[in-house]
Amino acid sequence: MQEISLQSLLEAGCHFGHKAERWNPKAASFIYTQKDGIHIIDLAKTKTGLEAALAYMKGIVAAGGEMLFVGTKRQAAGVVKEAVEKVGAPYLTHRWIGGFLTNWDAVHKNIEKINRLTEEQKTGAWKKFPKHERTKLAHYLERIKVFYGGVLDLNKLPDAIFIVDVRKEDSAVREAIRTKITVVGVVDTNSDPTGIDYVIPANDDAVGSVKFLADAAAHAYKEGKDARKKEVAVQAKREEKRVQAEKKVDSAPVEPVVQKFKSSS
């Protein structure tokens, strides 16, 4: 797993919290001090929280689980999308889709519909429709993909969710808690860490901080995916050897059993 240093967290600006008057008392445990009216986050706790979160993320993905990345605020959307697209992870960065977790069956049907229409458009199946119908469908796809574009390969409920700014994404947090999905969350000094399984105390507003954390999370995801691929390959080889061994046993000649009887005198 990648090494996280206090210096790298400092350089990324992860330590800057919000103005003291905007703090959430439940965030007190990871506030180091106050400077010029700004709360300063204890980077030792950021490091500990981030390392625990990354280890969990790598492990859950390596075990065949899936993670959803969420960051819809202006400072987060672009950097989260850029980080996770490189590793093929599902994400929501335009806005949270209400019921995404708690009404997954309906959401999944929407995803299947979008994928079906996209495939039909590519294969020319729309040619049977009048031009105005084709234009209407194309506009529908263009609009809906703004919201669903990052989750079109997601075919099951995620096992965990990585959230930038748990205060902004409170709906996502509530849905994850209701569906018992593990929450990994970036928690600033104005946020409530209650219900967050893996708390990463850090600045969730500065682009530099968000980029550092999103890149680290994406890297952990990739490490988990790579480990999963290796494990699947090993299992496939084992299965191949087992099948070959069974074939050898089945095709081996069977020697007849000859019983010799002594003639009685």
BELGI-V726649 format. One record per backbone hydrogen bond with DSSP energy under -1.0 kcal/mol. CO is the residue of the C=O (numbers start at 0). NH is the residue of the N-H. E is the energy in kcal/mol with one decimal. If there is no record, write none. Layout:
co->{CO;CO}
nh->{NH;NH}
e->{E;E}
This chain:
co->{4;5;6;7;8;9;12;13;14;17;18;19;23;24;26;27;29;32;34;36;37;38;39;39;41;42;43;44;45;46;47;48;49;50;51;52;53;54;55;56;57;58;59;60;65;65;67;68;69;72;72;75;76;77;78;79;80;83;89;91;96;98;102;103;104;105;106;107;108;109;110;111;112;113;114;115;116;117;118;119;123;125;129;130;131;132;133;134;135;136;137;138;139;140;143;144;147;149;150;158;159;160;161;162;164;168;169;170;171;172;173;174;175;176;181;182;183;184;185;186;187;188;192;197;199;205;206;207;208;209;210;211;212;213;214;215;216;217;218;219;220;221;222;223;224;225;226;227;228;229;230;231;232;233;234;235;236;237;238;239;240;241;242;243;244;245;246}
nh->{8;9;10;11;13;12;15;202;40;38;21;22;26;27;29;30;41;39;37;19;34;16;31;32;45;46;47;48;49;50;51;52;53;54;55;56;57;58;59;60;61;62;64;63;158;159;161;91;163;75;76;79;80;81;82;83;84;88;68;70;99;102;106;107;108;109;110;111;112;113;114;115;116;117;118;119;120;121;122;124;126;128;133;134;135;136;137;138;139;140;141;142;143;144;147;148;150;90;153;181;67;183;69;185;168;172;173;174;175;176;177;178;180;179;160;197;162;199;165;201;190;23;195;184;186;209;210;211;212;213;214;215;216;217;218;219;220;221;222;223;224;225;226;227;228;229;230;231;232;233;234;235;236;237;238;239;240;241;242;243;244;245;246;247;248;249;250}
e->{-1.8;-2.3;-2.7;-1.5;-2.3;-1.1;-1.0;-1.3;-3.4;-2.5;-2.1;-1.5;-3.0;-1.5;-1.6;-1.5;-2.6;-3.2;-2.0;-3.0;-3.1;-2.7;-3.0;-1.4;-1.6;-2.8;-2.0;-2.5;-2.9;-2.6;-2.0;-2.2;-2.8;-2.2;-2.0;-2.7;-2.6;-2.1;-2.8;-2.0;-2.4;-1.5;-2.6;-1.7;-2.3;-1.4;-2.9;-2.4;-2.4;-1.3;-2.9;-2.9;-2.2;-2.3;-2.2;-2.5;-2.2;-2.2;-2.1;-1.9;-2.0;-2.3;-1.8;-3.5;-1.7;-1.7;-2.1;-2.6;-2.3;-2.5;-2.4;-2.3;-2.7;-2.3;-2.1;-2.4;-2.2;-2.0;-2.3;-2.0;-1.7;-2.2;-2.1;-2.4;-1.9;-2.4;-2.4;-2.3;-2.0;-2.6;-2.3;-2.2;-2.7;-2.1;-2.4;-1.9;-2.1;-1.6;-1.6;-1.5;-2.0;-3.1;-3.1;-2.8;-2.2;-2.0;-2.5;-2.3;-2.4;-2.4;-2.3;-1.9;-3.0;-1.0;-2.5;-2.3;-3.0;-2.8;-1.3;-1.6;-1.7;-3.0;-2.1;-2.3;-2.3;-2.5;-2.9;-2.0;-2.3;-2.8;-2.8;-2.0;-2.4;-2.6;-2.2;-2.0;-2.1;-2.4;-2.4;-2.1;-2.4;-2.9;-2.2;-2.2;-2.4;-2.0;-2.2;-2.6;-2.3;-2.3;-2.5;-2.3;-2.1;-2.2;-2.4;-2.3;-2.4;-2.2;-2.5;-2.4;-2.3;-2.1;-2.2;-2.1;-1.9;-2.5;-2.2}
